[in-house]
Each structure stands twice: as C-alpha cells, then as structure tokens.
C-alpha cells in the first residue's frame, strides 16, 4: 500500500491529566498549539474503576474555547451510555463553537464493565446501542428529520437545527470484527489501539470492504491510532513512568500493553510509529508520559516533525 503524502499526517496529544486537575488547562493547550501539534484529545469516562472520569464533551468544549487553531478529539466518547438525541445537540453546539475543529471519536468501551452497569446499561447490549445511536446521530447532524424505532432508542420526527456548517467527522474505535463493520457502515474513520501495523493495514482493508458492501461510495477516511507513549533519554528511563501511568489507569500489568506502547527518545518513538503511516494511519493521538527532565509536549512535537519528514 502506497503511503499518502506526509503533509496529511497529523499528530495530537492528550492534555496532561495533572494540568486538568490543577486547572492549568489553558496553559497546556497554549503550549500544545505553540509547539505545532495538530489536535488535543480527551478521554471520556462516567465512573471508571474506582469512580474516576472526565466528561468528554464537557472537556472538549473547554478545550475548543481555550484553543485558537488545534482540533479537539474525543478518544473515545462512550456513546452507548447516553441517549443519542441530547448527544447530537451537544455535538452540534460544540461544532458551532469551533467550526471544523471537532472530531467525534466514539466507542463502546469495555475495560470496566461495572462502569456500564452503573449507568443502567447491560454490557452485552453496547454494540447494538452504538449502532442505533450512530444511525440517529448521523441523520440529525446532517440536518435530517429522523424517525427511528430500534430495540433501545426510538425517536419520532426528531430534528437538531441548525446542522453544523462543517460536517463533524465521526471516528469509531474498536478492534473486533463487529467494530470494523461498524466503521464501514457509519464512520468517517477508525481509531485503532493496541495492535501491530500489520493488523492496522488489515483492518483498513476490512473497513473498506464493509463500506463498499454498504454502498457508501467514496469516503474521505480519517484512520487514526491512539498510542500510549513514554519519553526519556533512553528506553530504560522512559519505561517506568509509562508503565506506572498505564497500570494506574487500567489496573492491569504494563506487560499486557508493552509491545504496542513505544517508549524511549522522540526518535525511537517516531521510528516505532512510522510503519502505521504505511499501513494507512493519518492521525496519531498520543497519550504521552515523560521521564523527569523531559517535556512531553516538546517530545510529541518532535515525533510529529519526524513523521512528517520520514
């Protein structure tokens, strides 16, 4: 597969959690913009593990208001836990605040089934809820009057006006065959995580097949990778901080993620990510950690420059 010109490669960074907790978000966003990164990304959780979380659309709205140039991504928003109509209104409002600067990344989650259950949702129904929600939301954001009857959601002559002037890309996450089918039917791109570049290329091909079967025609795909990365003067110095952050977040041993979570110098991280460009990745959302004495924003910006020139 021939690589798309590197000018189309975009790299973003999650706003450091410590900046959010200390209300230093504005400074963090300003630095990310000033260093030339393309977007900021924010996760979404209602009550993750021990009750932690950030509302993805609320935080995205704050980031959009604080930024001047960069796009804002949700990576990922747990759509099956919400009703699609108010979600569509929130997305429309955010798109009006930051025209052409919001990418709606959605997924079904699953790392913590209890989070789903406490929202009154059977974890087994997440996929079908997602499909119904995407059907409704895509119609509403396109300015259609939507009437839909499903197993979980029913709307009658629902409208959201005005529709966004610039279409909001919907990027769908997930690694299962069902998720790839969902991308082909509903998505403007795919958000992959924890997989090899070979598997990434296979998934891109599967998505195109599903889109062709659905009769979608030409799609301006925005396939992307969400990657936890660690920066340091060497892999030995970069690994501890990344391992600690991921184990604290997921409550799982770092070894389960290690082969898909590059760490080391900026050059080593960029070298590990470069094969994904050849595999069809056009956007990288980095969940960055830095060893003492390193600056995660500077390192991420250097990764961007290296990917653009590789």
C-alpha positions as CSV (number, residue, x, y, z in Angstrom):
1,X,0.0,0.0,0.0
2,X,1.5,3.3,-1.0
3,X,1.7,5.9,1.7
4,X,-0.3,9.1,1.4
5,X,1.9,12.3,1.2
6,X,3.1,13.0,4.7
7,X,1.7,16.5,4.7
8,X,-1.6,14.8,5.6
9,X,-0.2,13.2,8.7
10,X,-1.5,14.9,11.9
11,X,-0.3,14.3,15.5
12,X,-2.1,15.3,18.7
13,X,-1.6,14.9,22.4
14,X,-3.8,14.3,25.3
15,X,-3.9,17.2,27.7
16,X,-1.8,16.0,30.7
17,X,-4.1,14.8,33.5
18,X,-2.1,16.8,36.0
19,X,-2.9,20.0,34.1
20,X,-6.6,19.3,34.2
21,X,-6.5,18.5,37.9
22,X,-4.6,21.7,38.7
23,X,-6.8,23.8,36.4
24,X,-3.8,24.6,34.2
25,X,-5.6,23.5,31.0
26,X,-5.3,26.9,29.3
27,X,-1.5,26.9,29.6
28,X,-1.3,23.3,28.4
29,X,-3.4,24.0,25.3
30,X,-1.4,27.1,24.5
31,X,1.8,25.1,24.7
32,X,0.4,22.3,22.5
33,X,-0.6,24.9,19.9
34,X,2.6,26.8,20.1
35,X,4.7,23.7,19.5
36,X,2.8,23.0,16.3
37,X,0.8,19.9,17.2
38,X,-2.5,19.4,15.3
39,X,-5.0,18.4,17.9
40,X,-5.7,17.9,21.6
41,X,-7.5,14.8,22.7
42,X,-9.5,13.9,25.8
43,X,-10.9,10.6,27.1
44,X,-14.4,10.1,28.4
45,X,-15.5,8.1,31.5
46,X,-18.5,8.3,33.7
47,X,-17.3,6.2,36.6
48,X,-14.1,4.3,35.7
49,X,-12.6,1.7,38.0
50,X,-12.8,3.5,41.4
51,X,-15.1,6.2,40.1
52,X,-12.6,8.2,38.1
53,X,-13.5,10.0,34.9
54,X,-13.8,13.1,32.8
55,X,-16.9,14.0,30.7
56,X,-15.5,14.0,27.2
57,X,-17.9,16.5,25.6
58,X,-17.7,19.0,28.5
59,X,-13.9,18.9,28.4
60,X,-13.9,19.1,24.6
61,X,-16.0,22.3,24.8
62,X,-13.5,23.8,27.3
63,X,-10.5,22.8,25.1
64,X,-12.2,24.2,22.0
65,X,-12.9,27.6,23.8
66,X,-9.3,27.8,25.0
67,X,-7.7,27.0,21.7
68,X,-7.3,29.0,18.6
69,X,-6.1,26.6,15.9
70,X,-5.9,23.0,17.0
71,X,-8.7,20.5,16.6
72,X,-10.3,18.7,19.6
73,X,-10.8,14.9,19.6
74,X,-12.7,12.7,22.0
75,X,-10.7,9.5,22.2
76,X,-13.1,7.9,22.9
77,X,-16.6,9.0,23.9
78,X,-18.7,6.2,25.4
79,X,-21.7,6.7,23.3
80,X,-23.8,3.6,24.3
81,X,-24.1,5.1,27.8
82,X,-26.1,8.1,26.6
83,X,-29.2,8.9,24.7
84,X,-28.3,9.9,21.1
85,X,-30.6,12.9,20.8
86,X,-29.0,15.1,23.6
87,X,-25.6,13.9,22.5
88,X,-26.3,15.2,19.0
89,X,-27.3,18.5,20.4
90,X,-24.1,18.7,22.4
91,X,-22.0,17.9,19.4
92,X,-23.8,20.5,17.3
93,X,-23.3,23.1,19.9
94,X,-19.6,22.3,20.1
95,X,-19.3,22.3,16.3
96,X,-20.8,25.8,16.2
97,X,-18.3,27.0,18.9
98,X,-15.3,25.5,17.0
99,X,-16.3,25.1,13.3
100,X,-14.3,22.3,11.6
101,X,-12.2,21.8,14.7
102,X,-14.0,18.9,16.4
103,X,-13.6,15.2,15.7
104,X,-16.1,13.0,17.5
105,X,-14.4,9.8,18.4
106,X,-16.8,7.2,19.8
107,X,-16.5,3.6,21.1
108,X,-18.3,1.1,23.3
109,X,-15.6,0.9,26.0
110,X,-15.4,-2.3,28.0
111,X,-12.3,-2.1,30.1
112,X,-14.6,-1.7,33.2
113,X,-18.0,-3.5,32.8
114,X,-19.1,-2.1,36.1
115,X,-19.0,1.4,34.6
116,X,-21.5,0.3,32.1
117,X,-23.7,-1.4,34.6
118,X,-23.9,1.6,37.0
119,X,-25.3,3.6,34.0
120,X,-28.2,1.2,33.8
121,X,-26.9,-0.5,30.6
122,X,-26.4,-4.2,30.1
123,X,-22.8,-4.5,28.8
124,X,-23.9,-7.1,26.3
125,X,-26.1,-4.5,24.5
126,X,-23.3,-1.9,23.9
127,X,-22.8,-2.8,20.3
128,X,-26.4,-2.6,19.3
129,X,-26.9,0.6,21.3
130,X,-23.9,2.1,19.4
131,X,-25.3,1.2,16.0
132,X,-28.7,2.6,16.8
133,X,-27.2,5.8,18.2
134,X,-24.9,6.3,15.2
135,X,-27.9,5.9,12.9
136,X,-29.8,8.6,14.7
137,X,-26.9,11.0,15.3
138,X,-25.6,10.9,11.7
139,X,-29.1,11.8,10.4
140,X,-29.6,14.6,12.9
141,X,-26.2,16.1,12.3
142,X,-26.9,16.0,8.5
143,X,-29.9,18.2,9.1
144,X,-32.4,15.4,8.5
145,X,-35.7,14.9,10.3
146,X,-35.2,11.5,11.9
147,X,-37.8,8.9,12.8
148,X,-36.3,5.7,14.1
149,X,-37.6,2.7,16.0
150,X,-35.0,0.3,17.5
151,X,-34.7,-2.0,20.4
152,X,-33.1,0.6,22.6
153,X,-33.9,4.0,21.1
154,X,-37.0,5.4,19.5
155,X,-37.3,9.0,18.1
156,X,-40.2,10.4,16.1
157,X,-39.6,13.4,13.8
158,X,-36.6,14.5,15.7
159,X,-34.5,17.4,14.5
160,X,-31.4,19.3,15.6
161,X,-31.0,22.7,13.9
162,X,-29.0,24.3,12.7
163,X,-26.9,21.4,11.5
164,X,-23.1,22.0,11.7
165,X,-21.8,24.2,8.8
166,X,-18.8,21.9,8.5
167,X,-19.5,18.2,8.9
168,X,-18.3,16.6,12.1
169,X,-16.1,13.6,11.4
170,X,-17.2,10.6,13.4
171,X,-14.3,8.3,14.1
172,X,-15.2,4.9,15.5
173,X,-13.0,2.9,17.8
174,X,-12.7,-0.8,18.5
175,X,-10.6,-3.8,17.4
176,X,-13.3,-6.5,17.0
177,X,-14.7,-7.6,13.6
178,X,-18.0,-6.0,14.7
179,X,-16.3,-2.7,15.4
180,X,-14.7,-2.7,11.9
181,X,-18.1,-3.5,10.4
182,X,-19.5,-0.5,12.3
183,X,-16.8,1.8,10.9
184,X,-17.5,0.7,7.4
185,X,-21.3,1.4,7.8
186,X,-21.2,4.6,9.9
187,X,-17.7,6.0,10.4
188,X,-15.6,8.6,8.7
189,X,-12.6,6.9,10.1
190,X,-11.3,4.3,12.5
191,X,-9.5,4.7,15.8
192,X,-7.2,1.8,16.5
193,X,-5.3,1.0,19.7
194,X,-3.0,-1.8,20.9
195,X,-2.3,-3.5,17.6
196,X,0.5,-4.0,15.2
197,X,1.0,-2.0,12.0
198,X,0.3,-5.3,10.0
199,X,-3.1,-5.7,11.8
200,X,-3.8,-2.0,11.2
201,X,-3.4,-2.4,7.5
202,X,-5.7,-5.5,7.5
203,X,-8.3,-3.6,9.5
204,X,-8.2,-0.7,7.0
205,X,-8.8,-3.1,4.1
206,X,-11.7,-4.8,6.0
207,X,-13.3,-1.4,6.7
208,X,-13.2,-0.5,3.0
209,X,-14.9,-3.8,2.2
210,X,-17.7,-3.2,4.7
211,X,-18.1,0.4,3.3
212,X,-18.3,-1.0,-0.3
213,X,-20.9,-3.6,0.8
214,X,-22.9,-0.8,2.5
215,X,-22.8,1.2,-0.8
216,X,-21.2,4.3,0.8
217,X,-19.2,5.2,-2.2
218,X,-16.0,7.3,-1.7
219,X,-15.2,8.1,1.9
220,X,-12.6,10.6,2.9
221,X,-11.2,8.2,5.6
222,X,-9.5,9.5,8.7
223,X,-8.0,6.4,10.1
224,X,-6.1,7.0,13.3
225,X,-4.1,5.4,16.1
226,X,-4.3,6.1,19.8
227,X,-1.0,5.3,21.3
228,X,0.3,5.4,24.8
229,X,4.0,6.6,24.5
230,X,6.8,7.2,27.0
231,X,9.6,9.7,26.5
232,X,13.0,9.6,28.2
233,X,16.7,9.9,27.4
234,X,16.7,6.1,26.9
235,X,14.1,3.3,26.9
236,X,15.3,2.3,30.4
237,X,14.5,5.8,31.7
238,X,11.2,6.2,29.7
239,X,9.6,2.9,30.7
240,X,8.9,3.3,34.4
241,X,6.7,6.4,34.1
242,X,4.7,5.0,31.2
243,X,4.3,1.6,33.0
244,X,3.1,3.3,36.2
245,X,0.7,5.6,34.4
246,X,-0.9,2.8,32.4
247,X,-1.1,0.4,35.4
248,X,-2.7,3.1,37.5
249,X,-5.3,3.8,34.7
250,X,-6.2,0.3,33.6
251,X,-5.4,-1.7,36.8
252,X,-3.6,-4.2,34.6
253,X,0.1,-5.2,34.3
254,X,2.0,-3.0,31.8
255,X,3.3,-6.1,30.1
256,X,-0.2,-6.6,28.6
257,X,0.2,-3.4,26.6
258,X,4.0,-3.0,26.3
259,X,4.6,-4.2,22.7
260,X,2.1,-1.7,21.4
261,X,3.2,1.2,23.6
262,X,6.5,2.6,22.4
263,X,8.9,4.3,24.7
264,X,12.4,5.9,24.6
265,X,13.7,9.0,22.8
266,X,11.5,11.0,20.5
267,X,13.4,9.4,17.6
268,X,12.7,5.9,18.9
269,X,9.0,6.6,19.4
270,X,8.7,8.1,15.9
271,X,10.5,5.1,14.5
272,X,8.0,2.7,16.2
273,X,5.0,4.7,14.8
274,X,6.3,5.2,11.3
275,X,5.1,1.8,10.0
276,X,1.5,2.8,10.8
277,X,1.7,5.5,8.2
278,X,2.4,3.0,5.5
279,X,-0.5,0.9,7.0
280,X,-3.0,3.7,6.4
281,X,-2.9,5.8,9.6
282,X,-3.3,9.5,9.0
283,X,-3.8,10.8,12.6
284,X,-2.0,9.9,15.8
285,X,-3.4,10.7,19.2
286,X,-0.6,10.3,21.7
287,X,-1.2,9.6,25.4
288,X,2.2,10.8,26.5
289,X,4.2,10.3,29.6
290,X,7.6,11.8,30.2
291,X,10.5,10.9,32.5
292,X,11.8,13.6,34.9
293,X,13.6,16.3,33.0
294,X,11.7,15.7,29.8
295,X,8.9,17.8,28.3
296,X,6.0,15.7,26.9
297,X,4.8,18.5,24.6
298,X,8.2,19.1,23.1
299,X,8.8,15.4,22.6
300,X,5.4,14.9,21.0
301,X,6.0,17.8,18.7
302,X,9.4,16.3,17.7
303,X,7.6,13.0,16.9
304,X,5.3,14.9,14.6
305,X,8.2,16.5,12.7
306,X,10.0,13.2,12.3
307,X,6.8,11.5,11.0
308,X,6.3,14.3,8.5
309,X,9.8,14.0,7.1
310,X,10.2,10.2,7.2
